Amino acid sequence: MTEEIIINEKSLQAVLKRYDELEQENKELGRKAFLAEQNVRTTAATFCEKDNKIKKLEQENKELYNDGQTEITRLCNENSKLKSALEEINRVVKLAHKVEDYLLGQDYTDLVDRIQNKINEVLNDSEC
C-alpha cells in the first residue's frame, strides 16, 4: 500500500513560509551563539589578565614584606647595639654619681642627672 501525498500550492506555501521562519530563527540563534562565544572569550581574556595582575601584585607584596622584615631585623639589631651602648654609659654615669659629690659639686650633679634621665627615657622607650 502506498500513500499518496497531495501537495497543493497553499500547503507548499505554508511549508516554505515555515521553512523561511525556521531559517531566520536559525540565523538569529547562530548570531546569538556567536555573540555569546565572543562574550565568553572576552570575559576569559579579562579574567586571565586580572589573574596575572593579581599574581604580580602578590609577588610584589611578598617582596615588600620580605624587605620590610629585613629592615625591621636590621633596625632591631641596631637598636640592640645602641641600647647596649646606653646601658654601658648609664653604668658609667651611675659610678660617676657615686664619686661626684666628693669631687665636683652640685653643677656637675645636675648635668649628670639630666644625662642619666635622658638615657633612662631612651632605654624605657625601646621597642625591640
C-alpha positions, 0 to 999 in steps of 0.5 A: 500500500502506498500513500499518496501525498497531495501537495497543493500550492497553499500547503507548499506555501505554508511549508516554505513560509515555515521553512523561511521562519525556521531559517531566520530563527536559525540565523538569529540563534547562530548570531546569538551563539556567536555573540555569546562565544565572543562574550565568553572569550572576552570575559576569559581574556579579562579574567586571565589578565586580572589573574596575572595582575593579581599574581604580580601584585602578590609577588610584589607584596611578598617582596615588600614584606620580605624587605620590610622584615629585613629592615625591621631585623636590621633596625632591631639589631641596631637598636640592640647595639645602641641600647647596649651602648646606653646601658654601658654609659648609664653604668658609667654615669651611675659610678660617676654619681657615686664619686661626684659629690666628693669631687665636683659639686652640685653643677656637675650633679645636675648635668649628670642627672639630666644625662642619666634621665635622658638615657633612662627615657631612651632605654624605657622607650625601646621597642625591640 
